[in-house]
Amino acid sequence: MLAWLAVLSRSRRFRRLAPGLVAVALFGLGCAIRLPAVLQQQAQEEVRHAELTEQQAASAAHLAALEQLQVSVTVAEQRLQEAYWQLAAGEGMSDLLDRLAALGHAHGLLIERVVVHEDEQQPGYRKVPLELQVLGRYAALRRWLDDWFGQARVLRSGDLRLAAADGQPGLLRLELRVDTYQALAPTSAPAVLAQVPARAAIVISAIDPFAPGASRLPSAGLASVPLAQLEMVGSLSRGAAHEALLRVAGRLYRVRPGDRVGRDQGVVTQIDQRQVEVRERVFMAGGWHERTAFLTLAKRLGKEAPNQDETIDEVGAGSPAADSTGVGDAVSG
Protein backbone atom coordinates (compact mmCIF):
# COMPACT_ATOMS: atom_id res chain seq x y z
CA MET A 1 0.00 0.00 0.00
CA LEU A 2 2.75 2.40 0.96
CA ALA A 3 4.66 1.34 -2.12
CA TRP A 4 1.66 2.21 -4.29
CA LEU A 5 1.33 5.52 -2.56
CA ALA A 6 4.99 6.23 -3.15
CA VAL A 7 4.58 5.38 -6.84
CA LEU A 8 1.49 7.50 -7.14
CA SER A 9 3.11 10.43 -5.36
CA ARG A 10 5.87 10.41 -7.95
CA SER A 11 3.26 10.34 -10.74
CA ARG A 12 2.53 13.71 -12.28
CA ARG A 13 -1.06 12.79 -13.18
CA PHE A 14 -1.82 11.79 -9.63
CA ARG A 15 -0.55 15.06 -8.34
CA ARG A 16 -2.98 16.82 -10.67
CA LEU A 17 -5.93 14.63 -9.68
CA ALA A 18 -5.24 14.50 -5.96
CA PRO A 19 -7.09 17.70 -5.01
CA GLY A 20 -10.17 16.52 -6.90
CA LEU A 21 -10.02 13.14 -5.35
CA VAL A 22 -9.70 14.68 -1.91
CA ALA A 23 -12.68 16.91 -2.63
CA VAL A 24 -14.74 13.96 -3.82
CA ALA A 25 -13.79 12.00 -0.76
CA LEU A 26 -14.69 14.86 1.55
CA PHE A 27 -18.01 15.38 -0.31
CA GLY A 28 -18.86 11.74 -0.04
CA LEU A 29 -17.97 11.73 3.65
CA GLY A 30 -20.17 14.80 4.20
CA CYS A 31 -23.04 13.24 2.32
CA ALA A 32 -22.70 10.09 4.34
CA ILE A 33 -22.88 12.14 7.52
CA ARG A 34 -25.63 14.70 6.47
CA LEU A 35 -27.79 12.73 4.04
CA PRO A 36 -29.91 10.81 6.60
CA ALA A 37 -30.88 14.06 8.35
CA VAL A 38 -31.72 15.71 5.03
CA LEU A 39 -33.80 12.78 3.91
CA GLN A 40 -35.65 12.81 7.22
CA GLN A 41 -36.34 16.54 6.89
CA GLN A 42 -37.52 16.02 3.33
CA ALA A 43 -39.95 13.37 4.48
CA GLN A 44 -41.25 15.71 7.16
CA GLU A 45 -41.72 18.49 4.60
CA GLU A 46 -43.60 16.14 2.32
CA VAL A 47 -45.91 15.19 5.17
CA ARG A 48 -46.44 18.89 5.98
CA HIS A 49 -47.10 19.62 2.32
CA ALA A 50 -49.77 16.92 2.25
CA GLU A 51 -51.35 18.36 5.39
CA LEU A 52 -51.35 21.88 3.93
CA THR A 53 -52.91 20.53 0.73
CA GLU A 54 -55.68 18.89 2.73
CA GLN A 55 -56.22 22.09 4.72
CA GLN A 56 -56.43 24.09 1.50
CA ALA A 57 -58.99 21.68 0.07
CA ALA A 58 -61.03 21.86 3.28
CA SER A 59 -60.82 25.67 3.26
CA ALA A 60 -61.98 25.76 -0.37
CA ALA A 61 -64.93 23.50 0.44
CA HIS A 62 -65.74 25.63 3.48
CA LEU A 63 -65.55 28.77 1.36
CA ALA A 64 -67.90 27.23 -1.24
CA ALA A 65 -70.31 26.29 1.55
CA LEU A 66 -70.17 29.85 2.92
CA GLU A 67 -70.84 31.27 -0.54
CA GLN A 68 -73.82 28.93 -0.97
CA LEU A 69 -75.04 29.89 2.47
CA GLN A 70 -74.71 33.56 1.57
CA VAL A 71 -76.81 32.97 -1.55
CA SER A 72 -79.42 31.18 0.56
CA VAL A 73 -79.45 34.04 3.06
CA THR A 74 -79.91 36.55 0.24
CA VAL A 75 -82.82 34.54 -1.20
CA ALA A 76 -84.36 34.15 2.26
CA GLU A 77 -84.08 37.90 2.90
CA GLN A 78 -85.74 38.58 -0.45
CA ARG A 79 -88.56 36.18 0.32
CA LEU A 80 -88.95 37.70 3.77
CA GLN A 81 -89.28 41.17 2.24
CA GLU A 82 -91.84 39.82 -0.21
CA ALA A 83 -93.75 38.20 2.65
CA TYR A 84 -93.69 41.44 4.64
CA TRP A 85 -95.00 43.33 1.61
CA GLN A 86 -97.68 40.75 0.92
CA LEU A 87 -98.99 40.97 4.48
CA ALA A 88 -100.80 44.16 3.45
CA ALA A 89 -100.08 44.15 -0.32
CA GLY A 90 -98.68 47.65 0.02
CA GLU A 91 -101.97 49.01 1.39
CA GLY A 92 -102.99 50.60 4.64
CA MET A 93 -106.09 49.93 6.74
CA SER A 94 -108.02 52.72 4.99
CA ASP A 95 -107.32 51.07 1.61
CA LEU A 96 -108.62 47.77 2.94
CA LEU A 97 -111.84 49.38 4.19
CA ASP A 98 -112.31 51.14 0.84
CA ARG A 99 -111.89 47.82 -0.95
CA LEU A 100 -114.34 46.19 1.45
CA ALA A 101 -116.96 48.86 0.76
CA ALA A 102 -116.41 48.72 -3.02
CA LEU A 103 -116.75 44.93 -3.18
CA GLY A 104 -119.81 44.99 -0.93
CA HIS A 105 -121.48 47.57 -3.17
CA ALA A 106 -120.55 45.62 -6.32
CA HIS A 107 -122.28 42.50 -4.95
CA GLY A 108 -125.33 44.35 -3.65
CA LEU A 109 -124.55 43.78 0.03
CA LEU A 110 -125.19 45.99 3.02
CA ILE A 111 -122.22 46.28 5.39
CA GLU A 112 -123.96 46.94 8.68
CA ARG A 113 -120.98 47.07 11.01
CA VAL A 114 -117.18 47.18 10.89
CA VAL A 115 -115.15 47.13 14.12
CA VAL A 116 -111.37 47.63 13.97
CA HIS A 117 -109.74 46.32 17.16
CA GLU A 118 -106.42 47.37 18.65
CA ASP A 119 -103.42 45.95 16.84
CA GLU A 120 -101.33 43.18 18.38
CA GLN A 121 -97.54 43.43 18.07
CA GLN A 122 -95.78 40.37 16.64
CA PRO A 123 -92.09 39.84 15.69
CA GLY A 124 -91.66 41.89 12.51
CA TYR A 125 -95.35 42.69 11.98
CA ARG A 126 -98.58 43.58 13.74
CA LYS A 127 -101.99 41.91 13.59
CA VAL A 128 -105.18 43.97 13.35
CA PRO A 129 -108.44 42.03 14.03
CA LEU A 130 -111.67 43.13 12.31
CA GLU A 131 -115.28 42.26 13.06
CA LEU A 132 -117.76 42.50 10.17
CA GLN A 133 -121.51 42.24 9.90
CA VAL A 134 -122.86 42.01 6.35
CA LEU A 135 -126.43 41.59 5.08
CA GLY A 136 -127.35 40.09 1.73
CA ARG A 137 -128.38 37.01 -0.19
CA TYR A 138 -126.47 33.76 0.03
CA ALA A 139 -125.06 33.76 -3.51
CA ALA A 140 -123.92 37.39 -3.21
CA LEU A 141 -122.29 36.72 0.16
CA ARG A 142 -120.52 33.67 -1.26
CA ARG A 143 -119.13 35.62 -4.23
CA TRP A 144 -118.12 38.53 -2.01
CA LEU A 145 -116.18 36.25 0.35
CA ASP A 146 -114.37 34.64 -2.57
CA ASP A 147 -113.40 38.03 -4.05
CA TRP A 148 -112.39 39.60 -0.75
CA PHE A 149 -110.28 36.71 0.48
CA GLY A 150 -108.80 36.22 -2.98
CA GLN A 151 -106.93 39.53 -3.00
CA ALA A 152 -103.15 39.78 -2.68
CA ARG A 153 -103.37 40.98 0.90
CA VAL A 154 -103.15 38.27 3.56
CA LEU A 155 -106.47 37.79 5.37
CA ARG A 156 -107.21 35.02 7.85
CA SER A 157 -110.80 34.32 8.79
CA GLY A 158 -111.76 33.42 12.32
CA ASP A 159 -115.21 32.86 13.75
CA LEU A 160 -118.00 32.96 11.16
CA ARG A 161 -121.73 33.00 11.80
CA LEU A 162 -124.37 32.94 9.06
CA ALA A 163 -128.08 33.14 9.91
CA ALA A 164 -131.35 34.25 8.37
CA ALA A 165 -132.15 37.92 8.92
CA ASP A 166 -135.21 38.42 11.10
CA GLY A 167 -138.13 39.97 9.22
CA GLN A 168 -136.29 40.00 5.89
CA PRO A 169 -137.10 36.86 3.89
CA GLY A 170 -134.36 35.65 1.59
CA LEU A 171 -131.65 37.71 3.30
CA LEU A 172 -128.83 36.36 5.47
CA ARG A 173 -126.73 38.12 8.07
CA LEU A 174 -123.04 37.22 8.09
CA GLU A 175 -120.95 37.89 11.18
CA LEU A 176 -117.26 37.38 10.55
CA ARG A 177 -113.96 37.93 12.36
CA VAL A 178 -110.94 38.56 10.14
CA ASP A 179 -107.28 39.00 11.08
CA THR A 180 -105.36 41.48 8.93
CA TYR A 181 -101.62 42.12 9.03
CA GLN A 182 -99.20 44.99 8.50
CA ALA A 183 -95.39 45.09 8.34
CA LEU A 184 -93.70 47.25 10.97
CA ALA A 185 -91.47 48.92 8.38
CA PRO A 186 -92.56 50.02 4.88
CA THR A 187 -91.36 47.69 2.12
CA SER A 188 -91.24 48.13 -1.64
CA ALA A 189 -93.34 46.01 -3.95
CA PRO A 190 -91.38 42.89 -5.02
CA ALA A 191 -90.97 42.37 -8.75
CA VAL A 192 -91.69 38.65 -8.43
CA LEU A 193 -95.39 39.34 -7.87
CA ALA A 194 -95.65 40.37 -11.51
CA GLN A 195 -95.15 36.69 -12.39
CA VAL A 196 -97.97 35.44 -10.17
CA PRO A 197 -100.79 34.15 -12.43
CA ALA A 198 -104.26 35.59 -12.15
CA ARG A 199 -106.82 33.67 -10.13
CA ALA A 200 -109.17 31.53 -12.15
CA ALA A 201 -112.83 32.40 -11.91
CA ILE A 202 -114.71 30.18 -9.46
CA VAL A 203 -118.18 29.02 -10.47
CA ILE A 204 -120.46 29.42 -7.47
CA SER A 205 -123.78 27.63 -7.32
CA ALA A 206 -126.85 29.79 -7.04
CA ILE A 207 -128.51 27.26 -4.76
CA ASP A 208 -129.25 28.75 -1.34
CA PRO A 209 -128.85 26.03 1.35
CA PHE A 210 -130.65 28.24 3.84
CA ALA A 211 -133.87 28.33 1.78
CA PRO A 212 -136.49 25.71 2.67
CA GLY A 213 -137.30 22.79 0.39
CA ALA A 214 -137.88 23.39 -3.29
CA SER A 215 -137.25 27.11 -2.92
CA ARG A 216 -133.55 26.28 -2.80
CA LEU A 217 -133.61 25.90 -6.56
CA PRO A 218 -132.23 28.90 -8.46
CA SER A 219 -135.06 31.26 -9.36
CA ALA A 220 -135.51 32.78 -12.81
CA GLY A 221 -137.78 35.42 -14.29
CA LEU A 222 -140.49 36.80 -12.03
CA ALA A 223 -139.88 33.93 -9.63
CA SER A 224 -137.05 36.03 -8.17
CA VAL A 225 -139.25 39.08 -7.49
CA PRO A 226 -141.31 39.46 -4.28
CA LEU A 227 -145.01 39.19 -5.02
CA ALA A 228 -145.66 42.47 -3.18
CA GLN A 229 -143.64 44.33 -5.81
CA LEU A 230 -145.64 43.05 -8.79
CA GLU A 231 -148.39 45.26 -10.19
CA MET A 232 -151.08 44.20 -12.66
CA VAL A 233 -151.50 46.93 -15.27
CA GLY A 234 -153.52 45.12 -17.97
CA SER A 235 -154.56 41.86 -19.61
CA LEU A 236 -154.56 40.25 -23.04
CA SER A 237 -157.14 37.82 -24.43
CA ARG A 238 -156.60 35.29 -27.17
CA GLY A 239 -159.84 33.43 -27.51
CA ALA A 240 -160.44 31.64 -24.23
CA ALA A 241 -156.83 32.15 -23.12
CA HIS A 242 -155.91 35.13 -20.99
CA GLU A 243 -152.54 36.69 -20.26
CA ALA A 244 -151.77 39.36 -17.70
CA LEU A 245 -149.40 42.31 -17.95
CA LEU A 246 -147.37 42.76 -14.79
CA ARG A 247 -145.05 45.65 -14.10
CA VAL A 248 -142.00 45.68 -11.84
CA ALA A 249 -139.07 48.10 -11.73
CA GLY A 250 -140.47 50.00 -14.72
CA ARG A 251 -140.67 46.98 -17.04
CA LEU A 252 -143.64 44.99 -18.30
CA TYR A 253 -143.90 41.20 -18.33
CA ARG A 254 -146.47 38.79 -19.71
CA VAL A 255 -147.65 35.89 -17.58
CA ARG A 256 -150.03 33.05 -18.27
CA PRO A 257 -151.44 30.24 -16.10
CA GLY A 258 -148.69 27.92 -14.91
CA ASP A 259 -145.97 30.60 -14.81
CA ARG A 260 -143.88 31.02 -11.65
CA VAL A 261 -144.12 34.37 -9.84
CA GLY A 262 -142.95 35.54 -6.43
CA ARG A 263 -140.36 34.07 -4.13
CA ASP A 264 -142.73 31.75 -2.27
CA GLN A 265 -143.07 29.17 -5.07
CA GLY A 266 -146.03 31.07 -6.45
CA VAL A 267 -147.79 29.64 -9.51
CA VAL A 268 -150.34 31.53 -11.58
CA THR A 269 -153.54 29.46 -11.48
CA GLN A 270 -156.11 31.75 -13.11
CA ILE A 271 -156.23 35.05 -15.01
CA ASP A 272 -159.18 37.26 -15.92
CA GLN A 273 -159.51 40.88 -16.98
CA ARG A 274 -159.28 42.28 -13.46
CA GLN A 275 -157.03 40.01 -11.41
CA VAL A 276 -154.39 37.29 -11.32
CA GLU A 277 -154.78 34.40 -8.92
CA VAL A 278 -151.54 33.03 -7.49
CA ARG A 279 -151.20 29.90 -5.39
CA GLU A 280 -148.16 30.02 -3.03
CA ARG A 281 -146.48 27.48 -0.79
CA VAL A 282 -144.64 28.92 2.20
CA PHE A 283 -142.69 27.46 5.08
CA MET A 284 -143.98 28.84 8.39
CA ALA A 285 -144.09 27.66 11.97
CA GLY A 286 -142.11 24.54 11.15
CA GLY A 287 -144.35 23.33 8.32
CA TRP A 288 -145.45 23.99 4.74
CA HIS A 289 -148.65 25.96 4.14
CA GLU A 290 -150.53 26.86 0.98
CA ARG A 291 -152.18 30.21 0.43
CA THR A 292 -153.88 32.08 -2.39
CA ALA A 293 -153.10 35.68 -3.26
CA PHE A 294 -154.57 38.02 -5.88
CA LEU A 295 -152.94 40.70 -7.98
CA THR A 296 -155.74 43.04 -8.97
CA LEU A 297 -155.73 45.58 -11.75
CA ALA A 298 -154.08 48.87 -10.74
CA LYS A 299 -153.44 47.51 -7.24
CA ARG A 300 -150.33 45.98 -5.76
CA LEU A 301 -151.70 43.01 -3.87
CA GLY A 302 -155.27 42.07 -3.15
CA LYS A 303 -156.76 40.23 -0.24
CA GLU A 304 -156.55 36.49 -0.22
CA ALA A 305 -159.53 34.38 -1.00
CA PRO A 306 -160.82 32.36 1.92
CA ASN A 307 -160.60 28.63 1.53
CA GLN A 308 -161.56 26.13 4.18
CA ASP A 309 -159.05 23.56 2.89
CA GLU A 310 -155.94 25.75 3.00
CA THR A 311 -154.07 27.92 5.42
CA ILE A 312 -154.71 31.62 5.01
CA ASP A 313 -151.87 34.06 5.67
CA GLU A 314 -151.57 37.73 4.96
CA VAL A 315 -148.79 38.69 2.55
CA GLY A 316 -147.00 41.76 3.89
CA ALA A 317 -145.77 44.50 1.58
CA GLY A 318 -142.52 46.36 1.82
CA SER A 319 -140.15 43.54 0.89
CA PRO A 320 -136.61 44.43 -0.19
CA ALA A 321 -136.35 46.06 -3.60
CA ALA A 322 -136.03 43.65 -6.48
CA ASP A 323 -133.16 43.70 -8.89
CA SER A 324 -134.56 43.96 -12.36
CA THR A 325 -131.42 42.59 -13.97
CA GLY A 326 -132.01 39.16 -15.45
CA VAL A 327 -135.69 38.95 -14.49
CA GLY A 328 -137.51 37.13 -17.27
CA ASP A 329 -138.28 38.65 -20.67
CA ALA A 330 -139.79 42.09 -20.79
CA VAL A 331 -142.63 42.94 -23.16
CA SER A 332 -141.11 44.62 -26.19
CA GLY A 333 -142.18 48.16 -26.94
Residue, then its C-alpha position, 0 to 999 in steps of 0.5 A: m500500500l505504501a509502495w503504491l502511494a509512493v509510486l502515485s506520489r511520484s506520478r505527475r497525473f496523480r498530483r494533478l488529480a489528488p485535489g479533486l479526489v480529496a474533494v470527492a472524498l470529503f463530499g462523499l464523507g459529508c453526504a454520508i454524515r448529512l444525508p440521513a438528516v436531510l432525507q428525514q427533513q424532506a420526508q417531514e416536509e412532504v408530510r407537511h405539504a400533504e397536510l397543507t394541501e388537505q387544509q387548503a382543500a377543506s378551506a376551499a370546500h368551506l368557502a364554497a359552503l359559505e358562498q352557498l349559504q350567503v346565496s341562501v341568506t340573500v334569497a331568504e331575505q328577499r322572500l322575507q321582504e316579499a312576505y312582509w310586503q304581501l302581508a298588506a299588499g302595500e296598502g294601509m287599513s283605509d285602503l282595505l276598508d275602501r276595498l271592502a266597501a267597493l266589493g260589498h257595493a258591487h255584490g249588492l250587500l249591506i255592510e252593517r258594522v265594521v269594528v277595527h280592534e287594537d293591533e297586536q304586536q308580533p315579531g316583525y309585523r302587527k296583527v289587526p283584528l276586524e269584526l264585520q256584519v254584512l247583510g245580503r243574499y247567500a249567492a252574493l255573500r258567497r261571491w263577495l267572500d271569494d273576491w275579498f279573500g282572494q286579494a293579494r293581501v293576507l287575510r285570515s278568517g276566524d269565527l264565522r256565523l251565518a243566519a237568516a235575517d229576522g223579518q227579511p225573507g231571503l236575506l242572510r246576516l253574516e258575522l265574521r272575524v278577520d285578522t289582517y296584518q301589516a309590516l312594521a317597516p314600509t317595504s317596496a313592492p317585489a318584482v316577483l309578484a308580476q309573475v304570479p298568475a291571475r286567479a281563475a274564476i270560481v263558479i259558485s252555485a246559485i242554490d241557497p242552502f238556507a232556503p227551505g225545500a224546493s225554494r232552494l232551486p235557483s229562481a228565474g224570471l219573475a220567480s225572483v221578485p217578491l209578489a208584493q212588488l208586482e203590479m197588474v196593469g192590464s190583460l190580453s185575451r186570445g180566444a179563451a186564453h188570458e194573459a196578464l201584464l205585470r209591471v216591476a221596476g219600470r218593465l212589463y212582463r207577460v204571464r199566463p197560467g202555470d208561470r212562476v211568480g214571487r219568491d214563495q213558489g207562487v204559480v199563476t192558477q187563473i187570469d181574468q180581466r181584473q185580477v191574477e190568482v196566485r197559489e203560493r207554498v210557504f214554510m212557516a211555523g215549522g211546516w209547509h202551508e198553501r195560500t192564495a193571493f190576488l194581484t188586482l188591476a191597478k193595485r199591488l196586492g189584493k186580499e186572499a180568498p178564503n178557503q176552508d181547505e188551506t191555510i190563510d196568511e196575509v202577505g205583507a208589503g214592503s219587501p226588499a227592492a227587487d233587482s230587475t237585472g235578469v228577471g224574465d223577458a220584458v214585453s217589447g215596446 
